[in-house]
Amino acid sequence: EGLAQDPQSAPLPASPWARLPIVPACAHEPRAEMGAEDGECVGVNGEKAEEAKPSPVVSRGCKLLDPMPMLTAKVVHGFGRGSKMLGFPTANMEVRWDKEDTPEVLSPSERDILEFARTCETGIYYAWAQVVNGSDRGIYKVAMSIGWNPTFTDVKAKTIEPWILHDYAEDFYDCELRIVVCGFVRPELKFDVFEELIVAIREDGEFCREALDATSVAEVAKHPFFAQE
C-alpha cells in the first residue's frame, strides 16, 4: 500500500464489494466496450468460454458525477492486502472517522473527504490523481474503490482506496494525494471465490482506464486543482 504498479501486471485493490450473485461467463456474453461519446460505456465483462477460468459476470457503466468531487487527503497505511494478498500495492486515503461527530474541528479538506465517504454510493469509481509532494507529481488515471470490503470481515469503517494506474518508483506514505472523482462504474460486490475477485477487479481497472479516455473526462487532468510543475 502507498505505491501503485502498472495495471498490465497487477489487479485492482481489494475494493469494497456488496453481496450480489456471481454467474460464470458464457461465450455469447460481450465484454464492456467504450462508445464514442461520454456515457456510452456500458456492458458486461466476462472471459471467453474457452479460457480455463471463466470470470464472473459484472455489469459496468459510466455515470458522470456532477459536480465532480475534488478530494485531498494524506496517504495512510491500510490492511496490507493490496500487496500481500493480491500481489499489488494500493493507496489508502485518510478519512477522519474519529471526528465524525465533531467535524467542525477538521480542516476543510478533511471535512470534504469525510462527507464524501459518509454520503457517496459504495462501489467502483474512475478518477484522476496526483501525489502532490512526492517525487513523482504526475497526474494519473485511477480506479477507486469505496466501501466496506465485504469480501473481508475485518473492516469496521468505510474506506477510500485508489488504485493509481501508474508504476511509481517509490512509496508515498504520508504524502498529500489529490483526486478528482469523475464517475461511478458499479456498486460494490462480495465474491465467495477469491479468484473471481482477482479477475473482476483487474477488469475494473481496464474499464476505468478506458472511461478516462472520454474527451470531457480526459480534460479533467488539466484542472488547476492539481499542482502544476
C-alpha angles and dihedrals in degrees: 000000000000093000130072126208132205110286092227088075103027140053128228120276123270091287120195111271130190122212107271129147117271117212125189113251120249131209093256095054110102124223115241113268133194116244124217093255132053114273095025096101101105133131147091125294120214141143120252115270093242093061116101096241115034114212125234117265109251122177113220135180142164115253109176116219118228111224100021109227114241109206133186124188144145118263109242137181116272134183094302093236095124095069103020102044105021100031101245139077124243135190121246118204117216113247115186099223088155088071098043091117094045106036091154090078092060129089117255092258092049091051092048095055092042091053091046091050091048097049109027124100111258117244142067124334135180118227149151121248142186132190096220102194100029129103090258110052097173121136109239142180118265138199104199130194122204124183149053103315092233091183084073126046105211100076113108100172135037112269134205111214120175120197102207108209094223136089108242120199093219140012123268108207113163091016123127113259121197120197134181109201107214106177152342122257108180143327122271120277137200118222121202091192113062094208090057089054090055093050094046097049093046088054089048088060093050091048093049091048090057094042090058091058091071108114100242092044095046089057090062089075087070095054115129088234085084117075112255124223 
